[in-house]
Amino acid sequence: MTPLCRDQNIALIPWSPLVRGTCDDISKILYKNPADIDIIDRNAQLAERLGVKPAQTVLAWVLGQPGITAPIVGAAKLSQLQDARGTMDLALTKDDRFYLEKQ
């Protein structure tokens, strides 16, 4: 649906871009594909290099995608909202995005 929405200029609001935080039992079942783990690891490395939290690099990547208007982050704590707010000041470079997206 994403390509169609982009083609028709329909805004996208992704649900759960933080993938449930990847730390609970359900996430361990859903996201055990080696490719998923590679992306999670690359994101953690990028966040460390940039001096931010991994959730912030994820949200910065999501917000930089064409047609994305407002990801639903599902924050349960004030600190999670503060992290999300900090994303607004984080701009990933083309190289950062390539690093996250490479196969």
N, C-alpha and C positions, 0 to 999 in steps of 0.2 A: 504494500500500500504506500510505502514511503515515496517511491519514484512517481507514482500517480499523483499523490498529494503535492509534491514539489512541482510537477508539470502543470498542475491546475491551480497553483498558488494557494493551496489550502494549508493553513498553519497546522503544525504538529505539536502535540503536548504529550511527550513520552512519560509513561508511568514507570516508576521505580528505576531510574537510571543508575542508582547506586547499587542495584542488584542485591537488595536486602542486606547490604553491608558485608555480604559473603562470609558471615561468621556464625550463622546458626545452622542447625541440623538440616533444614530444608534446603538452604543454599548449597550445602555440601553435596546434596543429592542432585540438585538441578545443574550445578556448575562444576562438573568434574571432568569435562572434556579437556584434554591437554591444551588445545588452542585457547580455551577460556583461561586456564591457569597461566599460560604465556602472557596473555593480555593483562591479567591481574598483576603479574610480576613486573611487566614493563611499566605499567602505570605506577606501581609503588616506587620503582627506580626513578621515574621521571619526577614524581612528587618530591622524593628525597633531594634530587638534584636542584629542584626549584625552591626547596625550603618550605613546602606547603604540605597539606595533608592529602592523601590519595583521593579522598572524596572531592577535594577541590579541583584536582586535575581532571577527574571524570566529569564533573559538572561543567568545567570550562570547555572540555571537548564537546560535550552535548550541546551547550549553548552556542558553540561555533558552527554547528551543522546548519545547512540551509533549511529554512522553514520552521525551525524549532522556535517556539515562542516562550514556553514556560514549562520546564520539566517538573513533574510532581515528585518531590523529594521525600515526602512522608516523614518529616522530622518528628521525633518523639521527645527531644530534649532541646533546651535553649542553645546548648553548645553546637548542636547540629544545624540549627538555624544560623548561628553566627558563622559557622564554617561555610554554609551556603552563601551567605552575604559576602564573605571574603572572596568568593569566586568571581564576583562582579569586577574585581580589580585585577584578575589574572587573565592575561592574554597569552595563549599558546602560540608559539611560532610555527611556521610551516614545517620545520624540522621536528618539532615536538609532536605535531599531529602525525607526521609520517612515521615516527618511531612508535606511536601508539597503534597505528593502523596497519603496519607491515604484517604480512602473513608469516 
